[in-house]
């Protein structure tokens, strides 16, 4: 978790912590840390979209 805190201290707006064994994702910002139950991560007002199921399928081969 120290690395996440370091990123936030450097001004990164949000950090996603993904554990492939869990179905939720930890979202950390300067204001809060919370778990969200989603398989698709997005960044508001951008085209950034990360589909965790697609990544899992790619890793599985």
N, CA, C and O of each residue as an XYZ file, in Angstrom:
244
protein
N       0.816     -1.203      0.000
C       0.000      0.000      0.000
C       0.858      1.266      0.000
O       0.384      2.342     -0.364
N       2.118      1.133      0.408
C       2.984      2.309      0.406
C       3.144      2.890     -0.990
O       3.189      4.109     -1.160
N       3.230      2.015     -1.991
C       3.379      2.498     -3.363
C       2.158      3.310     -3.784
O       2.293      4.337     -4.448
N       0.987      2.859     -3.405
C      -0.240      3.580     -3.743
C      -0.214      4.955     -3.085
O      -0.511      5.962     -3.729
N       0.137      4.995     -1.816
C       0.218      6.280     -1.106
C       1.239      7.205     -1.752
O       1.019      8.414     -1.829
N       2.358      6.646     -2.217
C       3.375      7.452     -2.900
C       2.818      8.068     -4.172
O       3.049      9.247     -4.443
N       2.077      7.273     -4.967
C       1.485      7.807     -6.197
C       0.520      8.951     -5.892
O       0.543      9.982     -6.564
N      -0.319      8.768     -4.889
C      -1.275      9.816     -4.519
C      -0.527     11.066     -4.058
O      -0.907     12.181     -4.413
N       0.529     10.888     -3.273
C       1.330     12.017     -2.789
C       1.995     12.772     -3.943
O       2.238     13.974     -3.842
N       2.292     12.062     -5.047
C       2.906     12.695     -6.222
C       1.885     13.404     -7.100
O       2.247     14.042     -8.088
N       0.591     13.292     -6.736
C      -0.428     14.003     -7.498
C      -1.270     13.148     -8.421
O      -2.136     13.668     -9.124
N      -1.033     11.842     -8.432
C      -1.880     10.960     -9.242
C      -3.298     11.045     -8.683
O      -3.494     10.925     -7.473
N      -4.273     11.246     -9.541
C      -5.653     11.473     -9.097
C      -6.317     10.233     -8.515
O      -7.060     10.327     -7.538
N      -6.053      9.069     -9.109
C      -6.675      7.832     -8.630
C      -5.789      6.650     -8.989
O      -5.106      6.645    -10.013
N      -5.819      5.652     -8.117
C      -5.073      4.415     -8.344
C      -6.059      3.258     -8.234
O      -6.856      3.197     -7.297
N      -6.001      2.339     -9.200
C      -6.820      1.135     -9.144
C      -5.935     -0.002     -8.658
O      -4.861     -0.238     -9.212
N      -6.376     -0.699     -7.635
C      -5.655     -1.869     -7.143
C      -6.515     -3.084     -7.473
O      -7.599     -3.267     -6.917
N      -6.011     -3.910     -8.387
C      -6.775     -5.050     -8.888
C      -6.152     -6.333     -8.362
O      -4.970     -6.597     -8.582
N      -6.948     -7.121     -7.671
C      -6.536     -8.446     -7.221
C      -7.278     -9.447     -8.103
O      -8.505     -9.528     -8.039
N      -6.560    -10.209     -8.921
C      -7.247    -11.098     -9.870
C      -8.111    -12.170     -9.213
O      -8.962    -12.765     -9.874
N      -7.906    -12.422     -7.936
C      -8.695    -13.437     -7.243
C      -9.988    -12.874     -6.661
O     -10.851    -13.636     -6.224
N     -10.131    -11.570     -6.653
C     -11.329    -10.948     -6.090
C     -12.228    -10.448     -7.221
O     -11.803    -10.336     -8.371
N     -13.473    -10.154     -6.871
C     -14.390     -9.615     -7.876
C     -14.554     -8.108     -7.734
O     -15.289     -7.483     -8.499
N     -13.864     -7.520     -6.746
C     -13.949     -6.077     -6.600
C     -12.570     -5.449     -6.759
O     -11.548     -6.134     -6.731
N     -12.566     -4.135     -6.925
C     -11.349     -3.377     -7.179
C     -11.266     -2.266     -6.133
O     -12.264     -1.606     -5.844
N     -10.083     -2.063     -5.571
C      -9.878     -0.972     -4.639
C      -9.531      0.277     -5.432
O      -8.570      0.281     -6.202
N     -10.308      1.331     -5.247
C     -10.059      2.606     -5.895
C      -9.589      3.574     -4.811
O     -10.303      3.822     -3.839
N      -8.384      4.119     -4.983
C      -7.801      5.012     -3.990
C      -7.637      6.393     -4.610
O      -7.070      6.532     -5.694
N      -8.139      7.414     -3.916
C      -7.928      8.805     -4.287
C      -7.397      9.529     -3.055
O      -7.273      8.930     -1.986
N      -7.088     10.794     -3.197
C      -6.631     11.572     -2.043
C      -7.737     11.696     -1.001
O      -7.456     11.856      0.187
N      -8.991     11.623     -1.440
C     -10.120     11.802     -0.536
C     -10.600     10.507      0.116
O     -11.094     10.528      1.243
N     -10.458      9.378     -0.588
C     -11.038      8.144     -0.061
C     -10.420      6.909     -0.684
O      -9.757      6.963     -1.720
N     -10.664      5.792     -0.013
C     -10.363      4.469     -0.547
C     -11.650      3.673     -0.446
O     -12.290      3.633      0.605
N     -12.028      3.033     -1.564
C     -13.268      2.261     -1.524
C     -13.184      1.115     -2.515
O     -12.500      1.188     -3.536
N     -13.905      0.055     -2.178
C     -14.004     -1.079     -3.084
C     -15.202     -0.874     -3.995
O     -16.271     -0.453     -3.554
N     -15.006     -1.179     -5.274
C     -16.100     -1.135     -6.233
C     -16.220     -2.510     -6.865
O     -15.217     -3.174     -7.127
N     -17.440     -2.928     -7.105
C     -17.683     -4.235     -7.709
C     -17.992     -4.012     -9.174
O     -19.145     -3.815     -9.558
N     -16.948     -4.045     -9.986
C     -17.101     -3.810    -11.418
C     -16.071     -4.628    -12.166
O     -15.009     -4.933    -11.624
N     -16.362     -4.979    -13.377
C     -15.412     -5.696    -14.223
C     -14.859     -4.787    -15.317
O     -13.966     -5.186    -16.064
N     -15.394     -3.549    -15.415
C     -14.901     -2.592    -16.398
C     -14.572     -1.290    -15.672
O     -15.442     -0.665    -15.066
N     -13.304     -0.892    -15.745
C     -12.855      0.348    -15.119
C     -12.806      1.443    -16.170
O     -12.345      1.213    -17.288
N     -13.274      2.624    -15.821
C     -13.263      3.748    -16.748
C     -12.770      5.010    -16.037
O     -12.790      5.108    -14.810
N     -12.331      5.961    -16.846
C     -11.944      7.274    -16.333
C     -12.924      8.275    -16.927
O     -13.032      8.410    -18.146
N     -13.632      8.971    -16.053
C     -14.652      9.921    -16.480
C     -14.080     10.951    -17.459
O     -12.960     11.437    -17.298
N     -14.868     11.261    -18.456
C     -14.537     12.267    -19.471
C     -13.311     11.905    -20.317
O     -12.663     12.785    -20.883
N     -12.994     10.602    -20.400
C     -11.915     10.142    -21.274
C     -12.397      8.882    -21.992
O     -13.480      8.366    -21.715
N     -11.581      8.407    -22.907
C     -11.904      7.147    -23.587
C     -11.217      5.960    -22.909
O     -11.240      4.849    -23.437
N     -10.612      6.187    -21.752
C      -9.906      5.111    -21.054
C     -10.919      4.114    -20.503
O     -11.849      4.473    -19.781
N     -10.707      2.849    -20.867
C     -11.606      1.766    -20.458
C     -10.774      0.499    -20.312
O     -10.075      0.105    -21.245
N     -10.844     -0.135    -19.157
C     -10.099     -1.367    -18.900
C     -11.099     -2.458    -18.553
O     -11.784     -2.380    -17.533
N     -11.180     -3.469    -19.399
C     -12.095     -4.585    -19.182
C     -11.310     -5.712    -18.520
O     -10.461     -6.336    -19.157
N     -11.585     -5.970    -17.263
C     -10.838     -6.962    -16.504
C     -11.063     -8.375    -17.024
O     -10.161     -9.209    -16.944
N     -12.240     -8.658    -17.552
C     -12.508     -9.986    -18.120
C     -11.670    -10.223    -19.375
O     -11.186    -11.334    -19.594
N     -11.496     -9.190    -20.198
C     -10.663     -9.303    -21.395
C      -9.208     -9.567    -21.006
O      -8.534    -10.392    -21.623
N      -8.733     -8.868    -19.986
C      -7.363     -9.065    -19.537
C      -7.177    -10.484    -18.999
O      -6.183    -11.141    -19.307
N      -8.131    -10.954    -18.199
C      -8.058    -12.302    -17.647
C      -8.028    -13.343    -18.760
O      -7.281    -14.318    -18.681
N      -8.835    -13.141    -19.791
C      -8.869    -14.076    -20.926
C      -7.536    -14.074    -21.664
O      -7.038    -15.131    -22.052
N      -6.958    -12.886    -21.859
C      -5.653    -12.800    -22.530
C      -4.572    -13.499    -21.713
O      -3.722    -14.192    -22.272
N      -4.599    -13.322    -20.407
C      -3.590    -13.950    -19.554
C      -3.737    -15.466    -19.512
O      -2.754    -16.192    -19.360
N      -4.976    -15.935    -19.649
C      -5.211    -17.372    -19.627
C      -4.733    -18.065    -20.900
O      -4.539    -19.280    -20.940
N      -4.552    -17.255    -21.930
C      -4.010    -17.795    -23.170
C      -5.057    -18.117    -24.141
O      -4.757    -18.583    -25.240
